[in-house]
Amino acid sequence: MIFLIATNCFVSKPEFLIMKQAIIRNMVMFLAAFFVATLSAQRIDFSVQLLPVSSSVNDEFAPVFYKEGLVFCSNSLSNASIQSDEGRLFNLLYVAQKDSGFWKSPELFSKEITTILNEGPATFSSDGSRVFFARNNLIEGKFKDINVPSNTMGIYEAQLVNGAWTNIKPFPFNSPEYSLGTPAYSEYENRLYFAADMPGGYGGTDIYYANYVSGEWQQPINLGSALNTAGNESYPFIDRTGRLFFASDGLPGLGGKDIYYSVETTNGFKPPIHLGTEINSSADDYGLVTD
């Protein structure tokens, strides 16, 4: 970039300093305007496509990357004789990708962690040896227990040992008084994000995180009013650059749940940014993950 600046060479020193300051100020303003205009001209286009594993009769949502495919929630393999007040129950399914355009048939993700009630969504460590997932807290007893108020959702952890998911244990903050769900593990922070309707929030479900320090989970921390609203915030996801994506029906959007992202600073999370019409619609949008 070349700047040609014409000025009067015969000026006094004070006048020259004033002119110099004005020229520098104008240059900075020009560069700022040029930079903003350049950014605005660089469009980022998204091609949104329906995966073949989706159907018109079942629900499929909350995908996460695992091995050569995806793990996601679905009620396609649920026991039709057992239903909650919200409908058929959900399992975690796994689907492998054959190539860039074809997928294999979905199958049950794990017999070890599957119960007769709800499982999912899930989140994994980077090496795939550790999984956190949501499920009903009461998984034993009579089928009717699915609809009792105390059968809340909780978060559970399991480890992959010799090809089997073992050592299943509950998150220490599960409770029969409120639900925890939609976990998202951030390995570089050693932190678990999740949604919960525990007391003391801003309304509906809020997003919290808990840090793992010296072998113990610390008390959950609410992300605050910059992100959480009187509505429902859920489905957090942290990408590799540290951006927090989440869904909300309490922030201004296009309708239903929309997807936003925010960045954490030393002063907390910045005000969320709406992903726009390329991703969001007038219906519910949630459960976004990126590679």
N, C-alpha and C positions, 0 to 999 in steps of 0.2 A: 504494500500500500504506500503510495507516494503522496506527500502533501506539499503543495506549492503555496508559499505564504509571501505576499508582497507587503512591504511596509516602508515607511518613510525613514531613510537612513539618518537624516539630520534632525534629531530630537534631543531634548535634554535628558539627563539621567533619570529623574523622577518620572518623566513622561514615558521613557523607554520601559521602566519597570512596570508601569501601569499597563502599557501596551502588551508587554511580555506576559503578564498575568492574564490579560483578556484572551490572548492567543492560545495560551495553554488551556484555559477554561473552555474555549470554543472547541479545541481539539478533543478534549475529554468528552464533551457533550456529543460531538460528531461520532467519536468511536463508540460511545454507549448506544447511540441511535442505530449505528450500523450493525452493532452486535445483536441488538434486539430484533432488528429487521431480518438479519441472517437466520436467527433461531426460528423466527416465525415462518420463514420460507421453507424450513426443513420439516416437512410433514413426516410423521411416523404412521405408517399404514398397518393395520392389522387385518389378517384374513381369518375370520371366525367361521369355523366349520364344525358340523355335528359329527362326533365320532361314531363309527359303525357299532360300537358296543352300546350305544344309547338306543332306547326303544320308546314306543308310544304308549306302552301299557304299564311300564315299571318306572321307578324313580332311580336315577343314577346321579350321584353328586359327590363333591369333596374329593377329587382325585389327588393323589400324591405319587411322586416318582418312586419306583421300587424295582431294582434289578433292571430287566429289559422291558419293563412295562409300567403299569399303573395299579395301585390299590385304591379302591373307591367304595363308597357306600351304595347299597342297592337293596331293594326289597324283592328282587326277582326270584331269589331262592329261599324266601322266608316261609315259615310254616303258616299256611293260610288259616289254620284252625285257631291260631293264637294271634290276637290283635290288641293293640293299645287303643286308647281313645282317639289317637291321631291316625289310626289305620294299621296297615301291615308293618311288621317289624323289619329291622334292617340288619344286614350282615356286611362284613367286609369281604369284597371280592378282589381277585387279582386277574389281570388280563395282560398277556404278553404281546408284543408287536412282532409280526412276521417280517415286515419291511416297511418302507415309508408309506405305503398305502393300505396295508392289510393288517388285521388284528386276529389273534386266535379267539376262541370262545372263552368268556369269563368263567372262572371257577372259584370255589371257596378259598379264601386266602389261607386260613389256618384252622384245622380242627381243634387244636389245643386251646384257642382263645374264643372259639365260637360257642355260644350258649343258645338256649331256646328263646332268649329275649334279644334286646338291641345291642349291637356293636357298631362302633364307628362314630365319627371319622378317626383316622389314624395319622401318625407322624413318625418318621424314622430318623435314627442317627445316620450320619453320612456313609458308614460302612454297612448299614442294613442289619446290624446285630442287636439293635435296641429299638423297641417300638413303644410308643405311648398311644393309647386309644381310649375312647369313651365307651361305656357300657352301663347298663342298669346295675345299681348297687345290690339289688336283691335278685340273685340268679337261681336260687334254690327255693323249693317250696311249691305251692300251687300256682297254676298258670294265671289265676285271677290276680295274683300279686302284681302283675304288670301295671295295673291301673290304680293301685293304692297310692295315696299322696306321698308316703314315705319312700316309695321306690324311685328315688331320684336318680339322675345320671351322675356318674363319677368318672374319673380318669384313672387308668391302670397302666402299668408298665410290665413288659415281658422282655426276656433275653433269648436270643437264638443260640441254642447249644446243640451241636451235632445234628443240625437240620430241623430241630423241633423248638417251638416257643415254650420256654419254661420259666420258672421263678416269677410267676404272675403275682404282682403285689399292687395294692391300691395306693393312689396318691394320698399323702397324709392329710389333705384338707377336704377329702370327700365327706359328705354329710347327708343325713336323711332330711335335713331342713331345707336344702337348696341343691341345685344341680350345677355341675361343672361339665364342660364339653368343648368340642372343636379344638383340641390341643394342637400346638405347633411348636416343635422343638427347635431351638436355635443353638446349634452346637458350639459355634465360636463364642457365644455369650454364656454357654452352659446355663441356659434359661428356658423355661417352659411358659409359653403364652397360652392362654385359654379364655373361654367365655364363661361367665357365671352370673347367677342371680342372687348371690350371697348378700346379706344385709350390709348397709352402708354404701351402696352404689348410687348411681345417678338415676336408676330406673330401668326396668326391663333387664336385659343381660348386658353386663359391662365386660370389657377386656381387661384381664389382669396378667401379671407375670410373676413367676417365682424363680429365684436364683438357686442354683445348686452349689453349696459351699461346704467344703470339708466333709463330703459324704452325707449331707443333710439338705433337705429343701427348706429354704427360708420362707417366712410369712409372705403370702401373696400381696402384691402391690397393684393398686388400681391405676390405670394409665392416665386418669384424670379427665377433667372436663373438656380438654382440647379435643379429645377423641370420643369420649363416652357421652351419651345424651340420655334424655328421658325415654328414648326408644330402645332398640335392641342393637347392640354391636356384637359381632361374632365372627367366626372363621378367620382368625389371624393367620398370617403367613409372613415369615421373614426371608427375604431373598439374600443372595450372597453379598450384596452391597450394603445390607443393613436396613433396607426399606421395609416398613411394616405395611402390608396390605391387609385390609379387613373389610367386612360388609356391615352396613348400617341402614336401618330404616328410619333413623331419627335425624339424619343430616339432610340438607337440601339435595334433592336428586331427581331422577326421572320417574320414580315410582317404585314401590316395593323396596326390596333391599338393593342397594347399589354398592359398588366396590370403590374404595378409596385407598390412598396410601399416605403414610407420614414418615418422618425421619426423626429419630431421637437425638436430642442435643443435651448439653450439660444442664439446660434449664427445663428439660422435659421434652415431650413430643411436640413437633410443630403442628399448626393447624392442618387438617387433612386436605388432600387434593383429590377431586373427583376425576375418575378415569375417562369420563366423557362418553359420547355415544358410540365410539368404536367398540367399547366393551359393555357398557351398561345399556339397559333397555327399560321399558315401562313396567316390566315384570320383575321377578326376583332374580338378582344376580349375586352369586357368592361362591366361595370355595376356589378362588383363583390361586394357582401356583405357577412359578416360572422356572425355566432351566437356566 
